[in-house]
Amino acid sequence: MRVVILDNPQQVSLFAADRVDRLVRERLLVRQPLVLGLATGGTPLGLYKLLAERHRNDGLSFRGVETFNLDEYVGLPPDHEQSYHFYMHDALFRHVDFDTGANHLPRTWQCDLSESAKAYERDIEQRGGIDLQILGIGTDGHIGFNEVGSSLGSRTRLKTLTRRTRQDNARYFASIDEVPTMALTMGIATILESQSIVLMATGAGKARAVAGCVEGPISAGMPASALQLHPDVTVIVDTDAASELLHVEYYSDSERVRASLIR
């Protein structure tokens, strides 16, 4: 697991944007398809803003790229301002040049939720899996909506949201009573099948979760700790989110060595 500690949230977004940018351009150059896994929430907004700017100003094209989002609330229609369909359209999709039909989110409105989950898994498999998955992390260590206690072998499915998750997300709604109680989410095993994973975290409120993810025991009590089982994970954090890590000096030394080898 590579841990990159940067000074502020803007640098975290820039590092992630550079990673996505390079991969998109490389695949476009050789005309190979690319599948990105996307996340919602406050942390990826800076990443999406930079990608939109690079499309507008630097010729970054998303033609031939498909996307699969981690999750979607149950009970909100796609045009609801707090649905993740709406979030993704507003934050990224409408600003760049994805092909029609290239963006996928779990269907949760007026459908059989169990069948929708199975169909989402099939759709990912049919594209050959996710090449690069972007993740955020909840204050309790959840990834996607894989709440505390989620099976490390879980697939896309319906999950009940914890009270803490609903409280964390209540800032986007008029009141906590309006926050949905359930979501359809990629499972932990689904996420771990991605070829590469980038986890972004900023702020002191995420410090405990980041420490548990990177240095804690692998446990369903800290779902993000399952990322330790993956061979290609990059954790990008600011200094506040890194404040409870025990081995900051080692991570910083590793990045200096990496930079010297690249030069």
Buried (B, 14 or more C-beta within 10 A) or exposed (E): BEBBBBEEBEBBBBBBBEBBBEBBBEBBEEEEEBBBBBBBBBBBBBBBBBBBEBBEEEEBBBEBBBBBBBBBBBBBEBEBEBBBBBBBBEBBBEBBEBEEEBBBBBBBBEEEBEEBBBBBBEBBEEBEBBBBBBBBBBBBBBBBBBBBEBBBEBBBBBBEBBEBBBEBBBEBBEEEEEBBEBBBBBBBBBBBBBBBBBBBBBBEEBBBBBBBBBBBEBBBBBBBBBBBEBEEBBBBBBBBBBBBBEEBEEBBEBBEEEEEEEE
